[in-house]
Amino acid sequence: MASNVVDFAEAERPPRSSHAPRVLIYSHDTFGLGHIRRCRAIANALVASYSHISVIIVSGSSVVSSFQFGAGVDYVRIPGIEKHSDGGYDPHHLNLDLADTIRLRSDIIKQVVLTFDPDVVIVDKEPLGLRGEFAPALDILRRRGARIVLGLRDVLDEPAKLLEEWRHNGALHALEHHYDDIFVYGLESVYRPLGGLPNQHLFADKIRYTGYLKRAVPSPMPPSRFPRITKGPFVLVTPGGGGDGAGVIDWVISAYEADATIPLPALIVFGPFLSRERRKDFAERIARIPKLESLGFEPRLELLMNRAHCVVAMGGYNTFCEVLSFDKPALIVPRVRPRLEQAIRAGRAEELKLITVLHDPSQLGATERDPLVMAAALHALPQQPPPSQAFLPSLLDGLPAVSRALADNLSIPVRTRAFGHSAAVTS
């Protein structure tokens, strides 16, 4: 698994044309970085394959502006929604109730669809959007003849919980009646995220397993001043966005506090959503340990992943893709609330000898974590085989597979849909 590839190059742009194909990617983004990073990777891959097209990402992420996008990609940020640990939602910034915020988001999405008039639409994870906010746009897109794709990560949740949720919110009906394709960004031999749903015959022929989305070192690579320990072998500790990663960070710090003989130093990247109070507390503890350093938020985490000798992470989809892409020995500490997604992925990956799993006892009902258990895992981690030793064919073919699957719509120089550009003014 080569890791010296680049994300996208600054090639000469083709002449701009309002008649070239257009792609809209919807990402509801209520928690963490996973959705926007996945959508960004797909958008950048599409414009790398079809440089004449235009891609707009509609996102609720509060940090979308921190990321690097290829030429031909732009974004529209809708008002943010914050997801709590109990699964509830609230507006992130606005002093509105949730229903008014959802209506506002839905109206903005609808207007983008009307004006941009995409030929291809990729909806990330939620078939009808958050609380049904994408449903009006789906109706418009279906009438206009756009190709509508549902993009799913490899694991959504335990089958019974997914069935309950999707039956309640109308997603099962949408799979049959609204979507032309269902792209699963993983391998069928690893996990079937929709395998527990009823009436498979209604949508099974739409499912395409693409392989995981390979990540790359960003290019161009601007000068970065990383902490001194990154000049030699080190452990990268990343809780993703950090909103629910305090437990992993605390456990790693306590291991270094308890055992000064852990061989490799560690760089802990807090993530943008770790609370200010926890960040301050962790930073003070880290400052007392010579083998630890920290960063707040690094949008080009691929640079650090590529440098690191090994990784400790929670095991969200994007981090898992990076571990595979950069071929790093990894210790995954999955969360189990509010979804079992990370635990299911980690368990299956460990069975396939891609990573090692360490469960957080506090997530399983225990009152405390043992620092020496984490210390023992950190001692063993540098000797762990990298994922490439467990060879799985087509494991990282996701991005080129998505591009190939959409070739009929995007390779043409001029849009051929019946509505086309003139449809932008009507619903």
Buried (B, 14 or more C-beta within 10 A) or exposed (E): BEBEEEBBEEEEEBEEEEEBBBBBBBBBBBBBBBBBBBBBBBBBBBBBBBBBBBBBBBBBBBBBEBBBBBBBBEBBBBBBBBBEEEEEBBBBEBEBEBEEBBEBBBEBBBEBBBEBBBBBBBBBBBBBBBBBBBBBBBBBBBEBEBBBBBBBBBBBBBBEBBBEBBEEBBBBBBBEEBBEBBBBBBBEEBBBBBEBBEEEEBBEEBBBBBBBBBBBBBEEEEEEEBBEBBEEBBBBBBBBBBBBBBBBBBBBBBBBBBBEEBEBBBBBBBBBBBEEEBBEBBBEBBEEBEBBBBBEBBBBBBBBBBBBBBBBBBBBBBBBBBBBBBBBBBBBBBBBEBBBBBBBBBBBBEEBEBBBBBBBBEBEEEEEBBBEBBBBBBBEBBEBEBBBEBEBEEBBBBBBBBBEBBEEBBBBEEBEBEBBEEBBEEE
